[in-house]
């Protein structure tokens, strides 16, 4: 009679079963586990990262009691009907765009591929266009300022 044996859990009948000492117990072997983990890590590294979603702002007031003091628009970001009051700042660059902005004593910086369209600059408002930024259809009222330099463009 065999005096050396193993007990193995049999999932199909839900019981422990006595088997030969040569029978392996169930479950994955450590080598198989390492291979599976390594394959998962390699697959994770090869997957592209999730794209960054662009932000669309609409009717936001910056500075002087507005919802925020500043706004930054980068690649794909857009802002429509923004009001920039005293103390407010808007930074538009790298493919961001601002449309129908009203500047009342605040600052708008447009640079590095950013664009501003249909901007109205009122008293003490300032628009700074430089380093490849562009401003089109800008209205400058009394006391407003627009500065264009270092490859910036304004039409």
VMD Tcl script that draws the C-alpha trace (Angstrom):
set ca {
  {0.00 0.00 0.00}
  {1.15 3.51 -0.83}
  {2.11 5.33 2.35}
  {3.23 8.58 0.65}
  {0.41 10.66 -0.79}
  {-0.80 14.21 -1.42}
  {-4.16 15.76 -0.76}
  {-5.40 17.93 -3.61}
  {-8.49 20.13 -3.75}
  {-10.82 19.01 -6.53}
  {-12.85 22.03 -7.64}
  {-15.36 20.03 -9.68}
  {-16.61 18.02 -6.67}
  {-15.67 20.55 -4.00}
  {-13.65 18.14 -1.87}
  {-10.10 17.24 -0.89}
  {-8.95 14.12 -2.75}
  {-6.05 11.79 -1.88}
  {-3.64 11.29 -4.81}
  {-0.23 9.86 -5.62}
  {2.84 11.75 -4.40}
  {3.72 12.29 -8.08}
  {0.57 14.34 -8.74}
  {1.07 18.09 -8.77}
  {-1.21 20.35 -6.84}
  {-3.43 22.75 -8.79}
  {-2.78 26.38 -9.56}
  {-0.22 28.14 -11.69}
  {3.45 27.51 -11.21}
  {5.67 30.45 -10.13}
  {7.32 30.51 -13.58}
  {3.91 30.87 -15.27}
  {2.95 33.65 -12.85}
  {6.15 35.57 -13.64}
  {5.52 35.22 -17.38}
  {1.95 36.46 -17.01}
  {2.99 39.46 -14.92}
  {5.82 40.31 -17.32}
  {3.49 40.09 -20.33}
  {1.03 42.43 -18.60}
  {3.74 44.97 -17.82}
  {5.08 44.94 -21.39}
  {1.56 45.35 -22.81}
  {0.92 48.28 -20.46}
  {4.10 50.02 -21.56}
  {3.28 49.59 -25.25}
  {-0.20 51.08 -25.01}
  {-0.45 54.76 -25.97}
  {-1.27 57.17 -23.19}
  {-4.79 58.55 -22.94}
  {-5.28 61.78 -24.89}
  {-5.61 65.00 -22.98}
  {-9.03 66.48 -23.45}
  {-9.37 70.10 -24.52}
  {-11.26 72.55 -22.32}
  {-14.00 74.81 -23.64}
  {-14.80 77.90 -21.56}
  {-17.92 79.97 -22.23}
  {-18.94 83.32 -20.68}
  {-16.30 83.37 -17.92}
  {-15.38 86.54 -15.98}
  {-11.79 86.87 -14.76}
  {-10.68 89.26 -11.99}
  {-12.66 91.82 -9.92}
  {-15.20 89.46 -8.41}
  {-15.19 87.04 -11.34}
  {-15.11 83.27 -11.12}
  {-11.32 83.14 -11.36}
  {-8.23 85.36 -11.48}
  {-6.60 83.73 -14.49}
  {-7.17 81.33 -17.37}
  {-4.66 79.40 -19.49}
  {-5.59 78.13 -22.95}
  {-3.28 75.58 -24.60}
  {-3.61 73.11 -27.49}
  {-7.28 72.65 -28.39}
  {-8.58 74.80 -25.52}
  {-11.14 77.48 -26.41}
  {-12.73 80.41 -24.62}
  {-15.77 82.31 -25.91}
  {-17.29 85.54 -24.54}
  {-14.71 85.97 -21.77}
  {-14.58 89.21 -19.77}
  {-11.22 90.15 -18.25}
  {-11.56 92.75 -15.49}
  {-8.89 94.47 -13.41}
  {-6.63 91.83 -11.85}
  {-7.69 89.17 -14.36}
  {-5.30 87.51 -16.81}
  {-5.77 85.22 -19.78}
  {-2.85 83.28 -21.32}
  {-3.41 81.95 -24.85}
  {-0.66 79.81 -26.42}
  {0.26 76.55 -28.19}
  {-2.90 76.22 -30.27}
  {-5.37 77.67 -27.77}
  {-7.92 80.22 -28.99}
  {-9.95 83.02 -27.45}
  {-12.96 84.50 -29.27}
  {-15.11 87.56 -28.41}
  {-13.05 88.59 -25.38}
  {-13.69 91.92 -23.63}
  {-10.76 93.35 -21.67}
  {-11.72 95.89 -18.94}
  {-8.48 96.66 -17.13}
  {-7.13 93.11 -17.27}
  {-4.42 91.47 -19.37}
  {-4.52 89.04 -22.29}
  {-1.23 87.39 -23.35}
  {-1.26 85.73 -26.79}
  {1.91 83.85 -27.79}
  {3.47 80.72 -29.32}
  {0.71 79.73 -31.73}
  {-2.20 81.04 -29.67}
  {-4.91 83.13 -31.33}
  {-7.32 85.83 -30.21}
  {-10.24 86.83 -32.45}
  {-12.78 89.66 -32.08}
  {-11.25 91.10 -28.91}
  {-12.47 94.44 -27.50}
  {-9.93 96.33 -25.39}
  {-11.46 99.00 -23.12}
  {-9.86 101.55 -20.76}
  {-6.82 100.16 -18.90}
  {-7.13 96.84 -20.75}
  {-3.98 95.35 -22.29}
  {-3.39 92.78 -25.01}
  {0.15 91.47 -25.46}
  {0.79 89.58 -28.73}
  {4.25 88.05 -29.21}
  {6.37 85.05 -30.23}
  {4.08 83.69 -32.96}
  {0.76 84.63 -31.36}
  {-1.93 86.25 -33.52}
  {-4.74 88.70 -32.88}
  {-7.41 89.38 -35.51}
  {-10.36 91.78 -35.59}
  {-9.29 93.60 -32.42}
  {-11.12 96.79 -31.37}
  {-9.08 99.15 -29.21}
  {-11.17 101.77 -27.38}
  {-9.92 104.88 -25.56}
  {-7.37 104.01 -22.89}
  {-6.87 100.44 -24.15}
  {-3.46 99.06 -25.18}
  {-2.20 96.49 -27.63}
  {1.46 95.50 -27.81}
  {2.70 93.43 -30.78}
  {6.35 92.30 -30.94}
  {8.78 89.38 -31.50}
  {6.98 87.76 -34.46}
  {3.50 88.37 -33.09}
  {0.84 89.46 -35.59}
  {-2.23 91.65 -35.37}
  {-4.64 92.34 -38.23}
}
mol new
graphics top color blue
foreach p $ca { graphics top sphere $p radius 0.5 }
foreach p [lrange $ca 0 end-1] q [lrange $ca 1 end] { graphics top cylinder $p $q radius 0.2 }
display resetview
